[in-house]
Amino acid sequence: MPDETFEESAKGLVGRKDDDSKTRYDLIPAGALDAVARVLTYGAAKYGDDNWRRVEPWDRRYFGAAMRHLWAWWRGERLDSDTQLSHLAHAACCIFFLFERERDDA
């Protein structure tokens, strides 16, 4: 008698995994995630790993930085002149920092 956790398919037994209600990390756009990782890698090389956690006042500083990057992008400037990386990726990092710090404080 076959194991009840398997289903029959044309090619034989197929495994089963009940993950329909799980968080779908596969929906995160890979290109955007890569761009954010590049900004974080640049920042870690320049300032040290997780330095963003020690910046104070974090809310004003990262809100201001996110807005500067968003406004530069809005004006048509696609890459940050210092890093040559996407302004949107920089803004996304700032928003991640704001979100994570807010979660830490909750």
C-alpha positions in Angstrom: 0.0 0.0 0.0 1.5 3.4 -1.0 2.2 6.1 1.5 -0.9 8.3 1.9 1.3 11.5 1.7 2.0 10.8 -2.0 -0.3 11.3 -5.0 -0.2 9.4 -8.3 1.0 11.3 -11.4 1.7 10.2 -15.0 5.4 9.9 -14.0 4.9 8.1 -10.7 4.5 9.3 -7.2 4.5 13.0 -6.5 5.3 14.5 -3.1 2.9 16.6 -1.2 3.6 19.8 0.8 0.9 21.8 2.5 2.2 25.3 2.2 -0.8 27.1 0.6 -1.3 29.3 3.7 2.4 30.1 4.0 4.0 33.5 3.2 4.8 33.6 -0.5 8.5 34.8 -0.6 8.5 33.7 -4.3 6.4 36.7 -5.1 9.1 39.2 -4.2 10.5 40.6 -7.5 14.0 39.1 -7.8 15.4 42.1 -9.6 14.2 44.6 -7.0 15.5 42.4 -4.2 18.9 42.1 -5.9 19.1 45.9 -6.3 18.3 46.4 -2.6 20.9 43.8 -1.7 23.5 45.7 -3.8 22.7 48.9 -1.9 23.0 47.1 1.4 26.3 45.5 0.3 27.7 48.9 -0.6 26.6 50.4 2.7 28.1 47.5 4.7 31.5 47.9 2.9 31.5 51.6 3.6 30.0 51.8 7.1 30.0 48.2 8.5 27.4 45.5 8.7 24.1 46.7 10.1 25.4 50.2 10.8 21.9 51.5 9.9 20.7 50.2 13.2 22.9 52.7 15.1 21.9 55.8 13.2 19.9 58.3 15.4 17.5 59.9 15.1 16.6 57.0 12.9 13.1 58.1 11.9 14.0 61.5 10.7 17.3 60.5 9.1 15.9 57.6 7.0 12.7 59.4 6.2 14.7 62.3 4.8 17.1 60.0 2.9 14.2 58.0 1.4 12.6 61.3 0.3 15.8 62.6 -1.2 16.2 59.4 -3.3 12.5 59.4 -4.3 12.6 63.1 -5.4 15.9 62.5 -7.3 14.2 59.6 -9.1 11.0 61.7 -9.7 13.2 64.4 -11.4 14.5 61.7 -13.8 17.8 60.8 -12.1 17.9 57.0 -12.1 21.3 56.4 -10.4 22.7 57.8 -7.2 25.8 59.8 -8.1 27.9 58.5 -5.2 27.1 54.8 -5.6 25.9 54.5 -9.2 23.1 52.4 -7.8 19.3 52.9 -8.2 17.7 55.7 -6.3 14.6 53.5 -5.9 16.8 50.7 -4.4 18.3 53.3 -2.0 14.8 54.5 -1.1 13.6 50.9 -0.6 16.5 50.3 1.8 15.5 53.4 3.8 11.9 52.2 4.0 13.0 48.8 5.1 15.1 50.4 7.8 12.1 52.5 9.0 9.9 49.5 9.0 12.3 47.3 10.8 13.1 49.9 13.5 9.4 50.6 14.0 8.9 46.8 14.5 11.8 46.8 16.9 10.2 49.5 19.0 6.8 47.9 19.0 
